[in-house]
């Protein structure tokens, strides 16, 4: 108990020892960081306030310039109302245009809005239209001067604004005095150069569309901006200023940055010291836990692990790998090829792969054979991947080795079971056509009996009469008997070849020859149901690499299904066609019947094992057909025949 309390006290002493200095350093760093941020915020506020004040000054300058022009126009308007027009009026207009460069034109408009007198670069004889018309009408109605909304005289031209001063003689409206201002010139004449060097000035409308700009020092940065609405009756122009200055820097001088860096360095040193001590206290326990975990993980794996360096030397093996090869770790680690577990019959393959490893090229996944120390061969599946260190450099290769003996045994057992199932299916097929076989054999045997009986009768009559038999009379009968015997033998051989058990043997075969080889068996089934067979498979089709016996079984099953599907249809529709084409490098063979077709509910389970629509069927025929076709790398499908019935089609890769 005392020992545990002492250990706990020592563990708590380390944090308390560093708590006070760490707190003071953090406070110092916080103050140093806060001061530059505070100074930066103050400077930013000062710049914004200065921009607002300068914008107000510019706005007052614009108002002053426009007011001066309004006063001059009011004086001119008084002369027009009180005195008849004379030559001095045009002189006064010219003086106003010369004194105010922002003025584009001055017009004296009659009561109908038509120009009576005009000076300036406006379109001669232009009438009041658009936005200017609204301002003219409003000024006339209110008997007060008014500005129009900004507009452009021509497409792409500069923006201008009209000023209308209504003229009244008593209560009678006698016309208006109109002045057109060029907004860009107004900015250039009014805004001083020193202000334009620090700010981008623009006149914009209520939708923030620019009307006129003055960008002496370049576009603004969008950091310090201000907008001020010009107080012009009838106009909604806004004066926008955007400073070209950026935000103040966070570290305005080297001294503050140096102090901050020193404080951060001190804090980092304390943190590193604390981290080092904490890691040192936990390192031994963590290392023990890691080693125990790694050992338990390696001992529980059933996958063998083998690490090799870039020269092929074994640097690590786990217990599972030692169990696979039957050798202890000390006989594996540090060894270079040839290895003790290499099987002699696969030595050339090992050497070739090892040379590829030395060249920096590996096969990510492959199968091979290892030889245990007791001589037993073990089939293995190997996965190889590069070993990379923390710097990204490759230091070797890591391999995962799986013992696939059970899988190989299962594959062999499945293959044997498939062969047995195929043989059983062939025997079942022959059982289904046994009655037809007896019928087909009965015909040639009866013919042989008839011909031989006739020959014997001929010989008997000749013996009774003591005369010799003419060989020309016996020859036709004997030839017919021989032909019928060959026919019976062909039937027996076809059945024997179909049902005998043998290993699958792939060879180049012609599909038309395969059909002709089982033509006798197909005709036997067709004759029972009075079905006509049309073999439209051309002899020019490319050969396929396949086992002839399996293809014969597929074709016999498909043709038998088609023949039986037509047993209840009209006799003229009982035609079974076999067609063959070449498409996309594949040979397509189609068996077409005109029977009752396949219902959708049946089609979903058509290729399922043990599913059959026949009372005596095993339900394995189509399942075996699909397995056989897929064994050859092909596909077996079916669809409805547009003319009624079903199409079964299988595709096999063509060989030149």
Secondary structure, DSSP 8 states (H G I E B T S, - for coil): -HHHHHHHHHHHHHHHHHHHHHHHHHHHHHHHHHHHHHHHHHHHHHHHHHHHHHHHHHHHHHHHHHHHHHHHHHHHHHHHHHS---HHHHHHHHHHHHH-TTEEEEEEE-TTS-EEEEEESS-TT----HHHHHHHHHHHHHTS-EE---EESSTT--EEEEEEEEEEETTEEEEEEEEEEEHHHHHHHHS-HHHHTTEEEEEE-TT--EEEEE-SS----SSSEEEEE---TT---EEEEEES-----S--SHHHHHHHHHHHHHHHHHHHHHHHHHHHHHHHHHHHHHHHHHHHHHHH--SEEEEEETTS-EEEE-HHHHHHHT--GGGTTT--SS-TTB-GGGHHHHHHHHHHHHTT---SEEEEEEE-TTS-EEEEEEEEEEEE-TTS-EEEEEEEEEE-HHHHHHHHHHHHHHHHHHHHHHHHHHHHTHHHHHHHHHHHHHHHHHHHHHHHHHHHHHHHHT----HHHHHHHHHHHHHHHHHHHHHHHHHHHHH------EEEE-HHHHHHHTHHHHHHHHHHTT-EEEEE--TTS-EEEEEHHHHHHHHHHHHHHHHHHTTTS-GGG-EEEEEEEEETTEEEEEEE--SS---HHHHTTTTSTT--SSSS--S-HHHHHHHHHHHTT-EEEEEE-TTSSEEEEEEEEEE-
